[in-house]
């Protein structure tokens, strides 16, 4: 079992934080006294809807497309686009 003192003063980054396992993880850390959270997800409204008691130092709605060898163009490999 994890005690609250393990998370006091710590910062955690949670991806997929707007729903599902990511949201559950953010709540779990919040319940255990995490110092601060950084939340990332494609769903900005879902991030904003999370009701957490700990300080959230960043809520980022972002996405990155991963190309697996199908393109060698640097512009293509570094592109961002919605899913």
C-alpha positions in Angstrom: 0.0 0.0 0.0 1.2 3.5 -0.8 1.1 6.1 1.8 0.5 9.8 1.2 4.0 10.9 2.3 5.5 9.2 -0.8 3.8 11.8 -3.1 4.0 15.0 -1.0 6.0 17.6 -2.9 6.3 15.5 -6.0 5.2 16.4 -9.6 3.6 13.8 -11.9 2.8 14.0 -15.6 -0.3 12.0 -16.6 -1.1 11.4 -20.3 -4.6 10.5 -21.4 -5.8 12.3 -18.3 -9.2 13.4 -19.6 -10.8 10.0 -19.3 -10.4 6.3 -18.6 -7.2 5.1 -16.9 -5.5 8.5 -17.3 -8.3 10.2 -15.4 -8.3 7.5 -12.8 -4.5 7.8 -12.3 -4.8 11.6 -11.9 -7.5 11.1 -9.3 -5.5 8.3 -7.6 -2.5 10.6 -7.3 -4.6 13.5 -6.1 -6.2 11.2 -3.4 -2.7 10.3 -2.2 -1.4 13.8 -1.8 0.6 14.4 -5.0 2.2 17.9 -4.9 1.4 19.0 -8.4 0.1 17.4 -11.7 0.7 18.0 -15.4 -2.2 16.7 -17.4 -2.1 15.9 -21.1 -4.8 14.7 -23.4 -6.4 15.5 -26.8 -9.7 16.3 -25.1 -9.3 19.8 -23.6 -12.9 19.8 -22.3 -12.3 16.5 -20.5 -9.1 17.9 -18.9 -10.9 21.0 -17.7 -13.7 18.9 -16.3 -11.4 17.0 -13.9 -12.1 18.1 -10.4 -8.8 17.7 -8.5 -7.8 19.2 -5.2 -4.1 19.4 -5.9 -2.5 22.1 -8.0 -2.5 21.4 -11.7 0.5 23.3 -13.2 -0.4 22.5 -16.8 -3.4 21.2 -18.8 -2.3 20.6 -22.3 -4.5 19.5 -25.1 -2.1 18.1 -27.7 -1.5 15.3 -30.1 1.4 14.0 -32.1 1.2 11.8 -35.1 3.8 9.0 -35.2 4.9 7.8 -38.6 6.5 4.4 -38.5 8.9 4.4 -41.5 6.3 5.2 -44.1 7.7 8.7 -44.6 11.3 10.0 -44.6 10.5 13.7 -45.1 11.4 15.7 -42.0 8.4 17.9 -42.3 6.1 14.8 -42.4 7.9 13.1 -39.5 7.5 16.1 -37.3 3.9 17.0 -38.3 1.1 17.4 -35.8 -2.5 16.8 -36.7 -5.7 16.0 -35.0 -6.7 12.3 -34.8 
